[in-house]
Amino acid sequence: MPADDGDWEPLVRLVREGDVSAERELVERLYPRVAGRIAALRPRRETMEDLVQEVMIKVFQRLDQYRGGVFPAWVDVIAKRVCYDALRKQRVRPEWTFAELGERAPEEGGTTELEPTYLDAVEVLGKLFTMMPPAQAWLLQEVELKERPIGKVAVEMGWAAAPARLRLFRARKKLKRIFEQWKESEHAS
């Protein structure tokens, strides 16, 4: 049975002390709440169970950072971050289901040629990067392909946060323009 916010402190204290049964109880009591949060935010490629497990791992890893207050709200923040991270990864590397592929979906028992398509995309992206200013291409590779936060890249480069985001915005815009030009030239030939 779920506890109200005031009943969490003794349980958290027992978990911090290494009580295995308290750890199990914490997971059982948090599961419905975490699953509900994930259901609202879940990226399509991730399964509910994988995300819940990732949230629980982060809760236990960061339990020493919990400083009191409303424990379920603290867990909610972790759940949201896990979902947002998964959504960001999905945006950078979208994954398509067979239903979304429509007529291009393989027949039952058949194979798909998604791997060559991915390799073609990497080749095209490499060509597009060579058509861009090197600094912009580097920034896109760091943030979009290597999935590094713009804040960390900015600190390493000695940039302020706002100008770094502006540089990233301009690089994305430049890549889009170059891609449109490349696409037109490919269809013209």
C-alpha positions as CSV (number, residue, x, y, z in Angstrom):
1,M,0.0,0.0,0.0
2,P,1.4,3.4,-0.9
3,A,2.7,5.6,1.8
4,D,2.1,9.3,2.1
5,D,5.0,11.6,1.8
6,G,5.8,11.6,5.5
7,D,6.3,7.8,5.6
8,W,9.3,7.8,3.2
9,E,12.0,9.1,5.6
10,P,12.3,6.0,7.8
11,L,12.4,3.7,4.7
12,V,15.1,5.9,3.0
13,R,17.1,5.8,6.2
14,L,17.0,2.0,6.3
15,V,18.0,1.8,2.6
16,R,20.9,4.0,3.3
17,E,22.0,1.7,6.1
18,G,22.0,-1.2,3.6
19,D,18.8,-3.0,4.7
20,V,18.0,-5.3,1.7
21,S,14.3,-5.8,2.7
22,A,14.0,-2.0,2.8
23,E,15.5,-1.7,-0.7
24,R,12.9,-4.2,-2.0
25,E,10.1,-2.3,-0.3
26,L,11.3,1.0,-1.7
27,V,11.3,-0.5,-5.2
28,E,7.8,-2.0,-4.7
29,R,6.4,1.3,-3.3
30,L,8.0,3.5,-6.0
31,Y,7.2,1.2,-9.0
32,P,3.6,2.4,-9.6
33,R,4.6,6.0,-9.4
34,V,7.6,5.7,-11.6
35,A,5.8,3.6,-14.2
36,G,3.0,6.2,-14.3
37,R,5.5,9.0,-14.9
38,I,7.3,7.0,-17.6
39,A,4.0,6.0,-19.3
40,A,3.3,9.7,-19.9
41,L,6.8,10.6,-21.2
42,R,8.1,7.3,-22.7
43,P,10.0,7.4,-26.0
44,R,8.8,4.8,-28.5
45,R,12.0,2.8,-28.7
46,E,12.3,2.2,-24.9
47,T,10.3,-0.3,-23.1
48,M,8.6,0.6,-19.9
49,E,10.6,-2.0,-17.9
50,D,13.9,-0.8,-19.2
51,L,13.2,2.8,-18.2
52,V,11.8,1.9,-14.8
53,Q,14.9,-0.2,-14.1
54,E,17.1,2.7,-15.2
55,V,15.2,5.1,-12.9
56,M,15.5,2.7,-9.9
57,I,19.3,2.3,-10.5
58,K,19.7,6.1,-10.5
59,V,17.6,6.4,-7.4
60,F,19.9,4.0,-5.5
61,Q,23.1,5.5,-7.0
62,R,22.0,9.0,-6.0
63,L,20.3,8.2,-2.7
64,D,23.1,9.9,-0.8
65,Q,22.2,13.2,-2.7
66,Y,18.7,13.2,-1.3
67,R,18.5,15.9,1.4
68,G,15.0,15.5,2.7
69,G,11.8,16.9,1.4
70,V,9.2,15.1,-0.6
71,F,10.9,11.9,-1.6
72,P,8.5,10.9,-4.4
73,A,8.9,14.4,-6.0
74,W,12.7,13.8,-5.9
75,V,12.2,10.5,-7.7
76,D,9.9,12.1,-10.2
77,V,12.7,14.5,-11.2
78,I,15.0,11.5,-11.9
79,A,12.3,9.7,-13.9
80,K,11.7,12.8,-16.0
81,R,15.4,13.2,-16.7
82,V,15.7,9.5,-17.7
83,C,12.8,9.9,-20.1
84,Y,14.0,13.2,-21.6
85,D,17.5,11.6,-22.1
86,A,15.9,8.7,-24.0
87,L,13.8,11.1,-26.0
88,R,16.9,13.1,-26.9
89,K,18.7,9.9,-28.0
90,Q,15.7,9.0,-30.1
91,R,15.7,12.4,-31.8
92,V,19.3,12.1,-32.7
93,R,19.1,8.4,-33.8
94,P,15.4,7.7,-34.7
95,E,14.4,4.2,-34.8
96,W,11.5,3.1,-37.1
97,T,9.1,0.2,-36.5
98,F,7.9,-1.9,-39.4
99,A,4.5,-0.4,-39.2
100,E,6.0,3.1,-39.7
101,L,7.9,1.8,-42.7
102,G,4.7,1.0,-44.5
103,E,5.3,-0.6,-47.9
104,R,9.0,-0.7,-47.3
105,A,8.6,-3.1,-44.3
106,P,10.0,-6.6,-45.0
107,E,7.6,-9.5,-45.4
108,E,7.2,-11.9,-42.5
109,G,10.4,-13.8,-42.2
110,G,12.2,-11.6,-44.6
111,T,15.1,-9.3,-44.0
112,T,15.4,-5.6,-44.1
113,E,18.0,-3.4,-45.7
114,L,18.1,-0.8,-42.9
115,E,21.8,-1.3,-42.4
116,P,22.9,-0.1,-45.8
117,T,20.5,2.9,-45.4
118,Y,22.2,3.8,-42.2
119,L,25.6,3.5,-43.9
120,D,24.4,5.7,-46.7
121,A,23.2,8.3,-44.3
122,V,26.5,8.3,-42.5
123,E,28.3,8.8,-45.9
124,V,25.9,11.7,-46.9
125,L,26.4,13.3,-43.5
126,G,30.2,13.1,-43.9
127,K,29.9,14.8,-47.3
128,L,27.7,17.5,-45.9
129,F,30.1,18.2,-43.0
130,T,32.9,18.7,-45.5
131,M,30.8,21.4,-47.2
132,M,30.4,23.3,-43.9
133,P,32.8,25.5,-42.0
134,P,35.0,23.2,-39.9
135,A,34.0,24.8,-36.6
136,Q,30.3,24.3,-37.3
137,A,30.8,20.7,-38.5
138,W,32.9,20.0,-35.3
139,L,30.2,21.4,-33.0
140,L,27.5,19.3,-34.7
141,Q,29.6,16.2,-34.4
142,E,30.2,16.8,-30.7
143,V,26.6,17.7,-29.8
144,E,24.5,15.7,-32.2
145,L,26.6,12.6,-33.0
146,K,28.5,12.2,-29.8
147,E,25.5,13.4,-27.8
148,R,27.6,15.7,-25.6
149,P,25.7,18.4,-23.8
150,I,26.2,21.9,-25.3
151,G,27.0,23.2,-21.8
152,K,30.0,20.9,-21.5
153,V,31.2,21.7,-25.0
154,A,30.8,25.4,-24.2
155,V,32.9,25.1,-21.0
156,E,35.7,23.2,-22.8
157,M,35.8,25.9,-25.5
158,G,35.6,28.8,-23.1
159,W,32.2,30.0,-24.5
160,A,29.4,31.4,-22.6
161,A,26.2,29.3,-22.6
162,A,24.0,31.6,-24.7
163,P,26.5,32.2,-27.5
164,A,27.2,28.4,-27.5
165,R,23.5,27.7,-28.1
166,L,23.4,30.3,-30.8
167,R,26.4,28.8,-32.5
168,L,24.7,25.4,-32.4
169,F,21.5,26.9,-33.8
170,R,23.4,28.5,-36.7
171,A,25.3,25.2,-37.4
172,R,22.1,23.3,-37.6
173,K,20.6,25.9,-39.8
174,K,23.7,25.8,-42.1
175,L,23.6,22.0,-42.3
176,K,19.9,22.1,-43.2
177,R,20.6,24.6,-46.0
178,I,23.5,22.6,-47.3
179,F,21.4,19.4,-47.2
180,E,18.6,21.1,-49.2
181,Q,21.2,22.3,-51.8
182,W,22.8,18.8,-52.0
183,K,19.4,17.1,-52.3
184,E,18.4,19.5,-55.2
185,S,21.7,18.8,-57.0
186,E,21.3,15.0,-56.5
187,H,17.8,15.1,-58.0
188,A,19.0,17.3,-60.9
189,S,21.7,14.8,-61.9
